Amino acid sequence: MDEQLRQLQNTLRAVAREAGVSIGCPCSRCGRSHLLVKDGSLSCPVCRYRRSL
C-alpha cells in the first residue's frame, strides 16, 4: 500500500507540474482535498472555495 501511495503522489506531482499548478495545503473549509495554487489564487477542487494570494 505504501508503494501505491508513493506512486500516486509522484503521478499527481507530475500532472500538476504539466498543468502549471502547485499543490497547496489541505482545504480549511471542507478538508476533503488539498488546495490548488495557480495564477495567484488558491482553490479547492471539491468545495470550490477560492481566495487570492
mmCIF file as gemmi writes it, N, C-alpha and C atoms, coordinates in Angstrom:
data_model
loop_
_atom_site.group_PDB
_atom_site.id
_atom_site.type_symbol
_atom_site.label_atom_id
_atom_site.label_alt_id
_atom_site.label_comp_id
_atom_site.label_asym_id
_atom_site.label_entity_id
_atom_site.label_seq_id
_atom_site.pdbx_PDB_ins_code
_atom_site.Cartn_x
_atom_site.Cartn_y
_atom_site.Cartn_z
_atom_site.occupancy
_atom_site.B_iso_or_equiv
_atom_site.pdbx_formal_charge
_atom_site.auth_seq_id
_atom_site.auth_asym_id
_atom_site.pdbx_PDB_model_num
ATOM 1 N N . MET Axp A 1 ? 0.815 -1.194 0 1 0 ? 1 A 1
ATOM 2 C CA . MET Axp A 1 ? 0 0 0 1 0 ? 1 A 1
ATOM 3 C C . MET Axp A 1 ? 0.863 1.264 0 1 0 ? 1 A 1
ATOM 4 N N . ASP Axp A 2 ? 1.956 1.247 0.759 1 0 ? 2 A 1
ATOM 5 C CA . ASP Axp A 2 ? 2.834 2.41 0.797 1 0 ? 2 A 1
ATOM 6 C C . ASP Axp A 2 ? 3.408 2.713 -0.584 1 0 ? 2 A 1
ATOM 7 N N . GLU Axp A 3 ? 3.781 1.679 -1.309 1 0 ? 3 A 1
ATOM 8 C CA . GLU Axp A 3 ? 4.341 1.875 -2.65 1 0 ? 3 A 1
ATOM 9 C C . GLU Axp A 3 ? 3.294 2.464 -3.588 1 0 ? 3 A 1
ATOM 10 N N . GLN Axp A 4 ? 2.062 2.017 -3.505 1 0 ? 4 A 1
ATOM 11 C CA . GLN Axp A 4 ? 0.994 2.556 -4.349 1 0 ? 4 A 1
ATOM 12 C C . GLN Axp A 4 ? 0.735 4.029 -4.023 1 0 ? 4 A 1
ATOM 13 N N . LEU Axp A 5 ? 0.751 4.376 -2.757 1 0 ? 5 A 1
ATOM 14 C CA . LEU Axp A 5 ? 0.561 5.764 -2.356 1 0 ? 5 A 1
ATOM 15 C C . LEU Axp A 5 ? 1.696 6.63 -2.88 1 0 ? 5 A 1
ATOM 16 N N . ARG Axp A 6 ? 2.906 6.153 -2.792 1 0 ? 6 A 1
ATOM 17 C CA . ARG Axp A 6 ? 4.071 6.88 -3.294 1 0 ? 6 A 1
ATOM 18 C C . ARG Axp A 6 ? 3.967 7.087 -4.807 1 0 ? 6 A 1
ATOM 19 N N . GLN Axp A 7 ? 3.555 6.061 -5.525 1 0 ? 7 A 1
ATOM 20 C CA . GLN Axp A 7 ? 3.378 6.177 -6.977 1 0 ? 7 A 1
ATOM 21 C C . GLN Axp A 7 ? 2.303 7.2 -7.323 1 0 ? 7 A 1
ATOM 22 N N . LEU Axp A 8 ? 1.21 7.169 -6.593 1 0 ? 8 A 1
ATOM 23 C CA . LEU Axp A 8 ? 0.124 8.118 -6.833 1 0 ? 8 A 1
ATOM 24 C C . LEU Axp A 8 ? 0.576 9.55 -6.553 1 0 ? 8 A 1
ATOM 25 N N . GLN Axp A 9 ? 1.311 9.759 -5.48 1 0 ? 9 A 1
ATOM 26 C CA . GLN Axp A 9 ? 1.821 11.096 -5.162 1 0 ? 9 A 1
ATOM 27 C C . GLN Axp A 9 ? 2.76 11.593 -6.256 1 0 ? 9 A 1
ATOM 28 N N . ASN Axp A 10 ? 3.65 10.737 -6.737 1 0 ? 10 A 1
ATOM 29 C CA . ASN Axp A 10 ? 4.568 11.129 -7.809 1 0 ? 10 A 1
ATOM 30 C C . ASN Axp A 10 ? 3.812 11.479 -9.083 1 0 ? 10 A 1
ATOM 31 N N . THR Axp A 11 ? 2.791 10.699 -9.401 1 0 ? 11 A 1
ATOM 32 C CA . THR Axp A 11 ? 1.988 10.965 -10.596 1 0 ? 11 A 1
ATOM 33 C C . THR Axp A 11 ? 1.249 12.283 -10.458 1 0 ? 11 A 1
ATOM 34 N N . LEU Axp A 12 ? 0.667 12.528 -9.304 1 0 ? 12 A 1
ATOM 35 C CA . LEU Axp A 12 ? -0.062 13.77 -9.074 1 0 ? 12 A 1
ATOM 36 C C . LEU Axp A 12 ? 0.862 14.977 -9.192 1 0 ? 12 A 1
ATOM 37 N N . ARG Axp A 13 ? 2.041 14.89 -8.644 1 0 ? 13 A 1
ATOM 38 C CA . ARG Axp A 13 ? 3.011 15.993 -8.763 1 0 ? 13 A 1
ATOM 39 C C . ARG Axp A 13 ? 3.361 16.261 -10.222 1 0 ? 13 A 1
ATOM 40 N N . ALA Axp A 14 ? 3.547 15.211 -10.995 1 0 ? 14 A 1
ATOM 41 C CA . ALA Axp A 14 ? 3.892 15.372 -12.414 1 0 ? 14 A 1
ATOM 42 C C . ALA Axp A 14 ? 2.739 15.994 -13.194 1 0 ? 14 A 1
ATOM 43 N N . VAL Axp A 15 ? 1.526 15.558 -12.931 1 0 ? 15 A 1
ATOM 44 C CA . VAL Axp A 15 ? 0.357 16.118 -13.619 1 0 ? 15 A 1
ATOM 45 C C . VAL Axp A 15 ? 0.201 17.591 -13.261 1 0 ? 15 A 1
ATOM 46 N N . ALA Axp A 16 ? 0.359 17.927 -11.998 1 0 ? 16 A 1
ATOM 47 C CA . ALA Axp A 16 ? 0.256 19.323 -11.563 1 0 ? 16 A 1
ATOM 48 C C . ALA Axp A 16 ? 1.328 20.173 -12.24 1 0 ? 16 A 1
ATOM 49 N N . ARG Axp A 17 ? 2.54 19.666 -12.305 1 0 ? 17 A 1
ATOM 50 C CA . ARG Axp A 17 ? 3.634 20.395 -12.941 1 0 ? 17 A 1
ATOM 51 C C . ARG Axp A 17 ? 3.328 20.648 -14.417 1 0 ? 17 A 1
ATOM 52 N N . GLU Axp A 18 ? 2.841 19.641 -15.109 1 0 ? 18 A 1
ATOM 53 C CA . GLU Axp A 18 ? 2.482 19.787 -16.531 1 0 ? 18 A 1
ATOM 54 C C . GLU Axp A 18 ? 1.351 20.796 -16.727 1 0 ? 18 A 1
ATOM 55 N N . ALA Axp A 19 ? 0.432 20.873 -15.772 1 0 ? 19 A 1
ATOM 56 C CA . ALA Axp A 19 ? -0.715 21.78 -15.874 1 0 ? 19 A 1
ATOM 57 C C . ALA Axp A 19 ? -0.384 23.188 -15.368 1 0 ? 19 A 1
ATOM 58 N N . GLY Axp A 20 ? 0.81 23.377 -14.83 1 0 ? 20 A 1
ATOM 59 C CA . GLY Axp A 20 ? 1.188 24.685 -14.31 1 0 ? 20 A 1
ATOM 60 C C . GLY Axp A 20 ? 0.512 25.019 -12.992 1 0 ? 20 A 1
ATOM 61 N N . VAL Axp A 21 ? 0.231 24.004 -12.199 1 0 ? 21 A 1
ATOM 62 C CA . VAL Axp A 21 ? -0.467 24.156 -10.925 1 0 ? 21 A 1
ATOM 63 C C . VAL Axp A 21 ? 0.43 23.609 -9.821 1 0 ? 21 A 1
ATOM 64 N N . SER Axp A 22 ? 0.379 24.248 -8.658 1 0 ? 22 A 1
ATOM 65 C CA . SER Axp A 22 ? 1.064 23.723 -7.478 1 0 ? 22 A 1
ATOM 66 C C . SER Axp A 22 ? 0.01 23.181 -6.523 1 0 ? 22 A 1
ATOM 67 N N . ILE Axp A 23 ? 0.409 22.234 -5.725 1 0 ? 23 A 1
ATOM 68 C CA . ILE Axp A 23 ? -0.495 21.644 -4.738 1 0 ? 23 A 1
ATOM 69 C C . ILE Axp A 23 ? -0.174 22.26 -3.39 1 0 ? 23 A 1
ATOM 70 N N . GLY Axp A 24 ? -1.184 22.858 -2.777 1 0 ? 24 A 1
ATOM 71 C CA . GLY Axp A 24 ? -1 23.543 -1.501 1 0 ? 24 A 1
ATOM 72 C C . GLY Axp A 24 ? -1.411 22.694 -0.311 1 0 ? 24 A 1
ATOM 73 N N . CYS Axp A 25 ? -1.791 23.378 0.729 1 0 ? 25 A 1
ATOM 74 C CA . CYS Axp A 25 ? -2.192 22.725 1.972 1 0 ? 25 A 1
ATOM 75 C C . CYS Axp A 25 ? -3.611 22.165 1.868 1 0 ? 25 A 1
ATOM 76 N N . PRO Axp A 26 ? -4.013 21.359 2.838 1 0 ? 26 A 1
ATOM 77 C CA . PRO Axp A 26 ? -5.397 20.869 2.838 1 0 ? 26 A 1
ATOM 78 C C . PRO Axp A 26 ? -6.388 22.035 2.944 1 0 ? 26 A 1
ATOM 79 N N . CYS Axp A 27 ? -7.531 21.885 2.346 1 0 ? 27 A 1
ATOM 80 C CA . CYS Axp A 27 ? -8.576 22.917 2.382 1 0 ? 27 A 1
ATOM 81 C C . CYS Axp A 27 ? -9.096 23.059 3.81 1 0 ? 27 A 1
ATOM 82 N N . SER Axp A 28 ? -9.038 24.275 4.343 1 0 ? 28 A 1
ATOM 83 C CA . SER Axp A 28 ? -9.514 24.512 5.705 1 0 ? 28 A 1
ATOM 84 C C . SER Axp A 28 ? -11.037 24.59 5.766 1 0 ? 28 A 1
ATOM 85 N N . ARG Axp A 29 ? -11.665 24.729 4.625 1 0 ? 29 A 1
ATOM 86 C CA . ARG Axp A 29 ? -13.126 24.818 4.602 1 0 ? 29 A 1
ATOM 87 C C . ARG Axp A 29 ? -13.78 23.432 4.628 1 0 ? 29 A 1
ATOM 88 N N . CYS Axp A 30 ? -13.354 22.527 3.737 1 0 ? 30 A 1
ATOM 89 C CA . CYS Axp A 30 ? -14.006 21.205 3.681 1 0 ? 30 A 1
ATOM 90 C C . CYS Axp A 30 ? -13.098 20.072 4.158 1 0 ? 30 A 1
ATOM 91 N N . GLY Axp A 31 ? -11.768 20.245 4.05 1 0 ? 31 A 1
ATOM 92 C CA . GLY Axp A 31 ? -10.833 19.222 4.488 1 0 ? 31 A 1
ATOM 93 C C . GLY Axp A 31 ? -10.799 17.969 3.62 1 0 ? 31 A 1
ATOM 94 N N . ARG Axp A 32 ? -11.462 17.997 2.471 1 0 ? 32 A 1
ATOM 95 C CA . ARG Axp A 32 ? -11.537 16.805 1.618 1 0 ? 32 A 1
ATOM 96 C C . ARG Axp A 32 ? -10.535 16.807 0.475 1 0 ? 32 A 1
ATOM 97 N N . SER Axp A 33 ? -9.778 17.888 0.324 1 0 ? 33 A 1
ATOM 98 C CA . SER Axp A 33 ? -8.815 17.977 -0.763 1 0 ? 33 A 1
ATOM 99 C C . SER Axp A 33 ? -7.723 18.966 -0.377 1 0 ? 33 A 1
ATOM 100 N N . HIS Axp A 34 ? -6.641 18.943 -1.136 1 0 ? 34 A 1
ATOM 101 C CA . HIS Axp A 34 ? -5.621 19.977 -0.999 1 0 ? 34 A 1
ATOM 102 C C . HIS Axp A 34 ? -5.992 21.119 -1.933 1 0 ? 34 A 1
ATOM 103 N N . LEU Axp A 35 ? -5.547 22.324 -1.577 1 0 ? 35 A 1
ATOM 104 C CA . LEU Axp A 35 ? -5.801 23.48 -2.421 1 0 ? 35 A 1
ATOM 105 C C . LEU Axp A 35 ? -4.862 23.458 -3.616 1 0 ? 35 A 1
ATOM 106 N N . LEU Axp A 36 ? -5.345 23.972 -4.728 1 0 ? 36 A 1
ATOM 107 C CA . LEU Axp A 36 ? -4.535 24.126 -5.924 1 0 ? 36 A 1
ATOM 108 C C . LEU Axp A 36 ? -4.12 25.585 -6.022 1 0 ? 36 A 1
ATOM 109 N N . VAL Axp A 37 ? -2.868 25.825 -6.369 1 0 ? 37 A 1
ATOM 110 C CA . VAL Axp A 37 ? -2.333 27.176 -6.456 1 0 ? 37 A 1
ATOM 111 C C . VAL Axp A 37 ? -2.025 27.46 -7.924 1 0 ? 37 A 1
ATOM 112 N N . LYS Axp A 38 ? -2.68 28.491 -8.46 1 0 ? 38 A 1
ATOM 113 C CA . LYS Axp A 38 ? -2.457 28.855 -9.854 1 0 ? 38 A 1
ATOM 114 C C . LYS Axp A 38 ? -2.85 30.303 -10.071 1 0 ? 38 A 1
ATOM 115 N N . ASP Axp A 39 ? -2.049 31.008 -10.829 1 0 ? 39 A 1
ATOM 116 C CA . ASP Axp A 39 ? -2.327 32.391 -11.211 1 0 ? 39 A 1
ATOM 117 C C . ASP Axp A 39 ? -2.677 33.283 -10.016 1 0 ? 39 A 1
ATOM 118 N N . GLY Axp A 40 ? -1.947 33.127 -8.925 1 0 ? 40 A 1
ATOM 119 C CA . GLY Axp A 40 ? -2.133 33.984 -7.768 1 0 ? 40 A 1
ATOM 120 C C . GLY Axp A 40 ? -3.364 33.709 -6.927 1 0 ? 40 A 1
ATOM 121 N N . SER Axp A 41 ? -3.952 32.534 -7.078 1 0 ? 41 A 1
ATOM 122 C CA . SER Axp A 41 ? -5.108 32.211 -6.242 1 0 ? 41 A 1
ATOM 123 C C . SER Axp A 41 ? -5.044 30.764 -5.769 1 0 ? 41 A 1
ATOM 124 N N . LEU Axp A 42 ? -5.738 30.515 -4.68 1 0 ? 42 A 1
ATOM 125 C CA . LEU Axp A 42 ? -5.881 29.182 -4.111 1 0 ? 42 A 1
ATOM 126 C C . LEU Axp A 42 ? -7.304 28.727 -4.376 1 0 ? 42 A 1
ATOM 127 N N . SER Axp A 43 ? -7.484 27.479 -4.753 1 0 ? 43 A 1
ATOM 128 C CA . SER Axp A 43 ? -8.843 26.977 -4.956 1 0 ? 43 A 1
ATOM 129 C C . SER Axp A 43 ? -8.928 25.511 -4.569 1 0 ? 43 A 1
ATOM 130 N N . CYS Axp A 44 ? -10.112 25.141 -4.083 1 0 ? 44 A 1
ATOM 131 C CA . CYS Axp A 44 ? -10.37 23.757 -3.704 1 0 ? 44 A 1
ATOM 132 C C . CYS Axp A 44 ? -11.197 23.115 -4.815 1 0 ? 44 A 1
ATOM 133 N N . PRO Axp A 45 ? -10.73 22.011 -5.386 1 0 ? 45 A 1
ATOM 134 C CA . PRO Axp A 45 ? -11.479 21.371 -6.459 1 0 ? 45 A 1
ATOM 135 C C . PRO Axp A 45 ? -12.737 20.647 -5.982 1 0 ? 45 A 1
ATOM 136 N N . VAL Axp A 46 ? -12.895 20.461 -4.671 1 0 ? 46 A 1
ATOM 137 C CA . VAL Axp A 46 ? -14.058 19.75 -4.148 1 0 ? 46 A 1
ATOM 138 C C . VAL Axp A 46 ? -15.192 20.72 -3.8 1 0 ? 46 A 1
ATOM 139 N N . CYS Axp A 47 ? -14.915 21.677 -2.897 1 0 ? 47 A 1
ATOM 140 C CA . CYS Axp A 47 ? -15.981 22.586 -2.444 1 0 ? 47 A 1
ATOM 141 C C . CYS Axp A 47 ? -16.003 23.905 -3.203 1 0 ? 47 A 1
ATOM 142 N N . ARG Axp A 48 ? -15.042 24.101 -4.103 1 0 ? 48 A 1
ATOM 143 C CA . ARG Axp A 48 ? -14.96 25.304 -4.947 1 0 ? 48 A 1
ATOM 144 C C . ARG Axp A 48 ? -14.594 26.577 -4.181 1 0 ? 48 A 1
ATOM 145 N N . TYR Axp A 49 ? -14.089 26.425 -2.954 1 0 ? 49 A 1
ATOM 146 C CA . TYR Axp A 49 ? -13.599 27.578 -2.198 1 0 ? 49 A 1
ATOM 147 C C . TYR Axp A 49 ? -12.471 28.214 -2.99 1 0 ? 49 A 1
ATOM 148 N N . ARG Axp A 50 ? -12.421 29.545 -3 1 0 ? 50 A 1
ATOM 149 C CA . ARG Axp A 50 ? -11.367 30.237 -3.74 1 0 ? 50 A 1
ATOM 150 C C . ARG Axp A 50 ? -10.998 31.518 -3.01 1 0 ? 50 A 1
ATOM 151 N N . ARG Axp A 51 ? -9.7 31.811 -3.002 1 0 ? 51 A 1
ATOM 152 C CA . ARG Axp A 51 ? -9.234 33.089 -2.468 1 0 ? 51 A 1
ATOM 153 C C . ARG Axp A 51 ? -7.941 33.473 -3.165 1 0 ? 51 A 1
ATOM 154 N N . SER Axp A 52 ? -7.672 34.75 -3.204 1 0 ? 52 A 1
ATOM 155 C CA . SER Axp A 52 ? -6.45 35.227 -3.849 1 0 ? 52 A 1
ATOM 156 C C . SER Axp A 52 ? -5.302 35.218 -2.848 1 0 ? 52 A 1
ATOM 157 N N . LEU Axp A 53 ? -4.104 35.11 -3.382 1 0 ? 53 A 1
ATOM 158 C CA . LEU Axp A 53 ? -2.92 35.164 -2.533 1 0 ? 53 A 1
ATOM 159 C C . LEU Axp A 53 ? -2.615 36.592 -2.281 1 0 ? 53 A 1
